[in-house]
Amino acid sequence: MIDLNLTAEQLQLQTIARDFVENVIKPVATKIDESNNPDFFPWDFCQEVFRKGAELGFTSLLLPPEYGGMARKCIDFVLVQEELGAGDVSIACSYFNMTAAMSLFVARAGTSEQKKRILSNFTSGEALLFSAAESEPAVATSDMFCPIPDPQIGMKTFAYRVSDGYVLNGSKSCLITNAGIADGYFILARTSEEKPLQESMSMFYLEADTPGLKFGKRTQMIGWKASHHAELYLNNVQVPKENLIGTENQAGQLLMLLPEVAIGLAASYVGLARAAYEYALNYAKQRVSWGRPIIEHQAVALKLADMMVNTQAARLMVWDAAVAADTNPQLAATVKAPAAKTFAVDVAIKNAQAAVEILGGYAVLQKHQTGKFLADAWIGYSCDFTKDILRLGIVNFL
């Protein structure tokens, strides 16, 4: 029999995350959202948010105890990510989901020396922020899914072998999460010019102060105002062989070990969908039209019912993917995680649009959250691959 009830420990974790959102995330997110200064630097405010969240274990829930983690299940992780996403989806995805997922990647794919070195901050209590650099400015990221075995297709960042390691050259797009503010970077680069992309990708770890690693200005996006994205440049970057994660040309297979990236994003977007629903519901109970609260009008009531149903459906799909991540990682990575991500983002977009419709003319006012919900929701459509690319990938494993 399937039991969807949360344990007392999980309920406590959920409460801790919810309190953190109310007391720490929301005040900072509001300050950032209300700023109209294009030179505003959100990390100046989010750095303390990230530190406090890391102290609560939000970035180390999934890590083994020997690396300062709690060895919790993926379902525990998504409970936290949903709460964080309800507070601000950009903070949830950019800072907490990214760092938690890449830390887990090291724990699964790194050598003993790499685990000790890269993950030492979790045992020491230091909050280090991570970044992962995949996309490139002149190359379609969907090339990573291209079945054509042509070595000319795909990323151009290249890692050349030298006697004591590698030399990296290339650039990554303006959409690299945490580029310029992270403490550590996971860089995808090709290590073979004769093999197609899927057989020639390797993963390297670089500290932020690595010579030759440079960054562009912060990218301005329609939403996710609390996040930080920028271009990343690699100019003859010397990388010791000890910083190769896994073996050469193995990154494509290694990334299959990490369904938690998409699952964490999906959970964050369930949080956004829930926040849009709760905001519209509260407004509908207070706004009066024709002598009664607008929730009593069928046109509004039906929208709210659909928002609740869609949110619950997305949550259950995310929970199902989280269970699969612990019991059948391959199924989670190939089918359930991308399915949960596409569905949760769709629901967030629909709920945000419904919230705009329910608030009517007031939805366009900056003092209301509806515009933020809609802009943040649409960024999820292409975040960590577009909906269409993910669906095409799913079909290959049905």
C-alpha positions as CSV (number, residue, x, y, z in Angstrom):
1,M,0.0,0.0,0.0
2,I,1.3,3.5,-0.9
3,D,1.5,5.9,2.0
4,L,1.7,9.6,1.0
5,N,1.7,10.8,4.6
6,L,4.8,12.6,5.7
7,T,6.7,11.4,8.8
8,A,7.1,13.6,11.8
9,E,10.7,14.3,10.9
10,Q,9.7,15.3,7.3
11,L,7.0,17.6,8.7
12,Q,9.5,19.2,11.0
13,L,11.9,19.7,8.0
14,Q,9.1,21.2,6.0
15,T,8.3,23.6,8.9
16,I,11.9,24.7,9.2
17,A,12.1,25.5,5.5
18,R,8.8,27.3,5.6
19,D,9.9,29.5,8.5
20,F,13.2,30.2,6.8
21,V,11.3,31.4,3.7
22,E,9.1,33.7,5.8
23,N,11.8,35.2,7.9
24,V,14.8,35.1,5.6
25,I,14.0,34.7,1.9
26,K,10.9,36.8,1.5
27,P,12.3,40.0,3.0
28,V,15.4,39.8,0.8
29,A,13.4,38.8,-2.3
30,T,11.0,41.7,-1.8
31,K,13.9,44.2,-1.5
32,I,15.4,42.9,-4.7
33,D,12.2,42.8,-6.7
34,E,11.4,46.4,-5.7
35,S,14.8,47.7,-7.0
36,N,14.7,49.2,-10.5
37,N,18.5,49.7,-10.6
38,P,20.0,47.7,-13.5
39,D,23.4,47.7,-11.7
40,F,21.8,46.1,-8.6
41,F,23.9,43.2,-7.4
42,P,21.5,40.6,-5.8
43,W,24.3,38.4,-4.4
44,D,25.2,41.2,-2.0
45,F,21.9,40.3,-0.3
46,C,21.5,36.7,-1.2
47,Q,24.9,35.7,0.2
48,E,23.7,35.8,3.7
49,V,20.5,34.0,2.8
50,F,22.6,31.2,1.2
51,R,24.8,31.0,4.3
52,K,21.9,30.7,6.7
53,G,20.2,28.1,4.5
54,A,23.5,26.1,4.2
55,E,23.7,26.1,8.0
56,L,20.3,24.5,8.2
57,G,21.5,21.8,5.9
58,F,19.6,22.7,2.8
59,T,22.6,22.2,0.5
60,S,23.8,19.0,2.2
61,L,20.6,17.0,2.8
62,L,21.6,14.3,0.3
63,L,25.3,14.0,1.2
64,P,26.7,11.1,3.2
65,P,27.5,11.9,6.9
66,E,31.2,11.6,6.3
67,Y,31.0,14.7,4.1
68,G,28.9,16.7,6.5
69,G,25.6,15.6,5.0
70,M,22.4,14.2,6.5
71,A,22.0,11.2,4.1
72,R,18.3,12.1,3.6
73,K,16.1,10.8,0.8
74,C,15.4,12.8,-2.3
75,I,11.8,13.2,-1.1
76,D,13.2,15.2,1.8
77,F,15.1,17.3,-0.6
78,V,12.0,18.1,-2.7
79,L,10.0,19.1,0.4
80,V,12.6,21.7,1.1
81,Q,12.9,22.9,-2.5
82,E,9.1,23.3,-2.8
83,E,9.1,25.6,0.2
84,L,12.1,27.6,-1.0
85,G,10.5,27.9,-4.5
86,A,7.3,29.2,-2.9
87,G,9.4,32.0,-1.4
88,D,11.5,32.8,-4.5
89,V,12.1,30.3,-7.2
90,S,15.3,32.0,-8.4
91,I,16.9,31.7,-5.0
92,A,15.7,28.1,-4.7
93,C,17.0,27.1,-8.1
94,S,20.2,29.1,-8.5
95,Y,21.7,28.9,-5.1
96,F,20.3,25.9,-3.2
97,N,19.4,23.4,-5.9
98,M,22.6,24.0,-7.9
99,T,24.9,23.6,-4.9
100,A,23.1,20.6,-3.5
101,A,23.0,18.8,-6.8
102,M,26.6,19.4,-7.8
103,S,27.8,18.5,-4.3
104,L,26.0,15.2,-4.7
105,F,27.6,14.8,-8.1
106,V,31.1,14.9,-6.5
107,A,30.0,12.4,-3.8
108,R,28.9,10.0,-6.5
109,A,31.4,10.5,-9.3
110,G,34.5,12.0,-7.6
111,T,37.6,10.2,-6.3
112,S,38.3,9.9,-2.6
113,E,40.7,12.8,-2.9
114,Q,38.2,14.9,-4.7
115,K,35.4,14.2,-2.3
116,K,37.7,15.1,0.7
117,R,38.9,18.3,-1.0
118,I,35.8,19.7,-2.7
119,L,33.3,18.7,-0.1
120,S,35.4,19.7,2.9
121,N,33.5,22.9,3.3
122,F,30.4,20.9,4.4
123,T,32.2,19.4,7.3
124,S,33.9,22.7,8.2
125,G,30.6,24.6,8.2
126,E,31.7,26.9,5.3
127,A,29.0,27.7,2.8
128,L,30.5,27.4,-0.7
129,L,28.4,28.2,-3.8
130,F,28.7,26.0,-6.9
131,S,28.2,26.6,-10.6
132,A,27.9,24.3,-13.6
133,A,28.8,25.5,-17.1
134,E,27.3,23.7,-20.1
135,S,25.7,26.0,-22.7
136,E,27.8,28.1,-25.1
137,P,27.0,31.4,-26.9
138,A,27.2,30.1,-30.5
139,V,26.1,26.5,-30.0
140,A,22.6,25.1,-29.4
141,T,22.5,23.4,-26.0
142,S,20.1,20.9,-27.6
143,D,23.2,19.6,-29.5
144,M,23.8,17.5,-26.3
145,F,20.9,15.4,-27.4
146,C,21.8,15.2,-31.1
147,P,21.9,11.6,-32.3
148,I,24.0,12.4,-35.4
149,P,27.5,11.1,-34.8
150,D,29.2,14.1,-36.3
151,P,32.2,15.5,-34.2
152,Q,31.6,18.9,-35.7
153,I,28.2,19.2,-33.9
154,G,28.2,20.5,-30.3
155,M,30.2,22.5,-27.8
156,K,33.5,24.1,-28.8
157,T,35.1,24.5,-25.4
158,F,38.1,22.1,-25.6
159,A,40.5,20.6,-23.0
160,Y,43.9,19.7,-24.4
161,R,46.0,17.1,-22.7
162,V,49.4,18.3,-21.4
163,S,51.9,16.4,-19.3
164,D,50.5,17.4,-15.9
165,G,46.9,17.9,-16.8
166,Y,44.8,19.9,-19.2
167,V,44.5,23.3,-20.8
168,L,41.0,24.6,-21.3
169,N,39.9,27.2,-23.9
170,G,36.5,28.4,-24.9
171,S,33.5,30.3,-23.6
172,K,30.1,29.6,-22.0
173,S,26.9,31.5,-22.6
174,C,25.4,34.4,-20.7
175,L,23.1,31.9,-18.9
176,I,25.6,30.2,-16.7
177,T,24.1,30.1,-13.2
178,N,26.3,31.8,-10.5
179,A,29.1,32.6,-13.0
180,G,31.2,35.3,-11.3
181,I,30.0,34.7,-7.8
182,A,30.5,30.9,-7.2
183,D,33.4,29.4,-5.3
184,G,33.7,26.4,-7.5
185,Y,32.9,25.6,-11.2
186,F,32.0,22.4,-12.9
187,I,33.0,22.9,-16.6
188,L,32.0,20.7,-19.5
189,A,34.6,20.5,-22.2
190,R,35.5,18.2,-25.1
191,T,38.5,16.1,-24.8
192,S,38.4,14.5,-28.3
193,E,38.0,16.1,-31.7
194,E,37.4,12.8,-33.5
195,K,34.4,11.6,-31.4
196,P,30.8,12.9,-31.4
197,L,29.8,15.1,-28.5
198,Q,28.2,12.4,-26.4
199,E,31.4,10.4,-26.5
200,S,33.8,13.3,-26.0
201,M,32.5,15.4,-23.1
202,S,34.5,15.6,-19.9
203,M,33.9,17.4,-16.6
204,F,36.4,19.5,-14.8
205,Y,36.3,21.3,-11.4
206,L,37.8,24.8,-11.2
207,E,38.2,27.0,-8.2
208,A,37.0,30.6,-8.6
209,D,40.5,32.0,-8.5
210,T,41.9,29.8,-11.2
211,P,44.1,31.9,-13.5
212,G,42.5,32.4,-17.0
213,L,39.0,32.0,-15.7
214,K,37.0,35.2,-16.4
215,F,33.4,36.3,-16.3
216,G,31.2,38.8,-18.1
217,K,28.6,41.3,-16.7
218,R,25.5,40.0,-15.0
219,T,22.8,39.0,-17.4
220,Q,19.5,40.9,-17.2
221,M,16.6,38.5,-17.5
222,I,12.8,39.0,-17.5
223,G,12.5,37.3,-14.1
224,W,14.6,35.5,-11.5
225,K,15.8,39.0,-10.3
226,A,17.5,37.5,-7.3
227,S,19.7,35.2,-9.4
228,H,23.1,35.8,-11.0
229,H,24.0,34.6,-14.5
230,A,26.9,35.7,-16.7
231,E,29.2,34.6,-19.5
232,L,32.2,32.5,-18.6
233,Y,35.6,32.6,-20.4
234,L,38.4,30.1,-20.4
235,N,41.7,31.4,-21.7
236,N,44.5,28.9,-21.5
237,V,43.3,27.7,-18.1
238,Q,45.7,25.2,-16.6
239,V,43.8,22.4,-14.9
240,P,45.6,19.6,-13.0
241,K,44.6,16.1,-13.8
242,E,43.3,15.7,-10.3
243,N,40.5,18.1,-11.2
244,L,39.0,15.8,-13.9
245,I,35.8,14.4,-12.5
246,G,35.5,10.7,-13.6
247,T,37.4,9.7,-16.6
248,E,37.9,11.4,-20.0
249,N,34.9,11.5,-22.3
250,Q,32.6,10.1,-19.5
251,A,30.7,13.3,-18.6
252,G,27.6,12.3,-20.6
253,Q,27.2,9.1,-18.6
254,L,28.1,10.8,-15.4
255,L,25.3,13.3,-15.7
256,M,22.9,10.4,-15.8
257,L,23.8,9.9,-12.2
258,L,22.2,13.2,-11.2
259,P,18.4,13.2,-11.7
260,E,18.2,15.4,-8.6
261,V,19.0,18.5,-10.7
262,A,15.7,18.3,-12.7
263,I,13.8,17.0,-9.7
264,G,14.9,19.9,-7.5
265,L,14.0,22.4,-10.2
266,A,10.6,20.7,-10.6
267,A,10.0,20.9,-6.8
268,S,10.9,24.6,-6.8
269,Y,8.4,25.2,-9.6
270,V,5.7,23.4,-7.6
271,G,6.5,25.9,-5.0
272,L,6.0,28.8,-7.4
273,A,2.7,27.2,-8.7
274,R,1.5,26.9,-5.1
275,A,2.5,30.5,-4.3
276,A,0.6,31.8,-7.3
277,Y,-2.5,29.8,-6.3
278,E,-2.4,30.9,-2.7
279,Y,-1.9,34.6,-3.7
280,A,-4.9,34.5,-6.1
281,L,-7.0,32.6,-3.5
282,N,-6.4,35.2,-0.8
283,Y,-7.1,38.0,-3.2
284,A,-10.3,36.4,-4.4
285,K,-11.6,36.1,-0.9
286,Q,-11.1,39.8,-0.2
287,R,-11.9,41.4,-3.5
288,V,-15.6,42.3,-3.8
289,S,-17.5,42.5,-7.1
290,W,-21.3,42.7,-7.5
291,G,-21.7,42.8,-3.8
292,R,-19.8,39.6,-2.9
293,P,-16.2,38.3,-2.9
294,I,-15.2,37.3,-6.4
295,I,-14.4,33.7,-5.3
296,E,-18.2,33.3,-5.3
297,H,-18.3,34.0,-9.0
298,Q,-18.1,30.8,-11.0
299,A,-15.5,32.2,-13.5
300,V,-13.1,32.8,-10.6
301,A,-14.0,29.7,-8.6
302,L,-13.3,27.4,-11.5
303,K,-9.9,29.0,-12.1
304,L,-8.9,28.5,-8.5
305,A,-10.1,24.9,-8.4
306,D,-8.0,24.2,-11.5
307,M,-4.9,25.9,-9.9
308,M,-5.3,23.7,-6.8
309,V,-5.7,20.5,-8.8
310,N,-2.8,21.3,-11.1
311,T,-0.5,22.1,-8.2
312,Q,-1.3,18.8,-6.4
313,A,-0.8,16.8,-9.6
314,A,2.6,18.4,-10.2
315,R,3.6,17.7,-6.6
316,L,2.7,14.1,-6.8
317,M,4.7,13.7,-10.1
318,V,7.7,15.3,-8.4
319,W,7.3,13.0,-5.3
320,D,7.2,10.0,-7.7
321,A,10.3,11.1,-9.4
322,A,12.0,11.7,-6.0
323,V,11.2,8.1,-5.0
324,A,12.6,6.8,-8.3
325,A,15.8,8.8,-7.7
326,D,16.5,6.6,-4.7
327,T,15.2,3.3,-6.0
328,N,15.7,3.4,-9.8
329,P,18.1,6.2,-10.7
330,Q,18.2,5.4,-14.4
331,L,14.4,5.5,-14.7
332,A,14.5,8.8,-12.8
333,A,17.1,10.4,-14.9
334,T,15.7,9.3,-18.3
335,V,12.0,9.6,-17.8
336,K,10.6,10.6,-14.4
337,A,12.8,13.6,-13.6
338,P,12.5,15.3,-17.0
339,A,8.7,14.6,-17.0
340,A,8.3,16.1,-13.6
341,K,10.3,19.2,-14.6
342,T,8.3,19.8,-17.8
343,F,5.0,19.3,-16.0
344,A,5.8,21.4,-12.9
345,V,6.9,24.3,-15.1
346,D,3.8,24.0,-17.2
347,V,1.7,24.1,-14.1
348,A,3.6,27.1,-12.7
349,I,3.0,29.0,-16.0
350,K,-0.7,28.1,-16.0
351,N,-1.2,29.1,-12.4
352,A,0.7,32.4,-12.9
353,Q,-1.4,33.2,-15.9
354,A,-4.6,32.3,-13.9
355,A,-3.5,34.6,-11.1
356,V,-3.1,37.4,-13.5
357,E,-6.6,36.8,-14.9
358,I,-8.1,36.6,-11.4
359,L,-6.6,39.9,-10.3
360,G,-7.7,41.6,-13.5
361,G,-6.5,45.1,-13.9
362,Y,-4.7,45.1,-10.6
363,A,-2.5,42.2,-11.8
364,V,-0.3,44.7,-13.8
365,L,0.6,46.7,-10.7
366,Q,4.1,46.2,-9.5
367,K,2.9,46.0,-5.9
368,H,1.2,42.7,-6.7
369,Q,3.2,39.5,-7.1
370,T,1.4,38.3,-10.3
371,G,3.9,39.8,-12.7
372,K,6.8,38.3,-10.9
373,F,5.1,34.9,-10.8
374,L,4.6,35.0,-14.6
375,A,8.1,36.1,-15.5
376,D,9.7,33.7,-13.1
377,A,7.5,30.8,-14.4
378,W,8.5,31.4,-18.0
379,I,12.2,31.2,-17.3
380,G,11.6,27.7,-16.1
381,Y,10.5,26.7,-19.6
382,S,14.1,26.7,-20.9
383,C,16.0,26.3,-17.7
384,D,18.0,23.0,-17.7
385,F,16.8,22.3,-21.3
386,T,13.6,23.3,-23.0
387,K,10.3,21.4,-22.5
388,D,10.4,20.1,-26.1
389,I,14.0,18.8,-25.9
390,L,13.2,17.0,-22.6
391,R,10.1,15.4,-24.1
392,L,12.1,14.2,-27.2
393,G,14.6,12.7,-24.8
394,I,11.9,10.9,-22.8
395,V,10.5,9.2,-25.9
396,N,13.8,7.4,-26.4
397,F,13.3,5.5,-23.1
398,L,9.6,4.6,-23.3
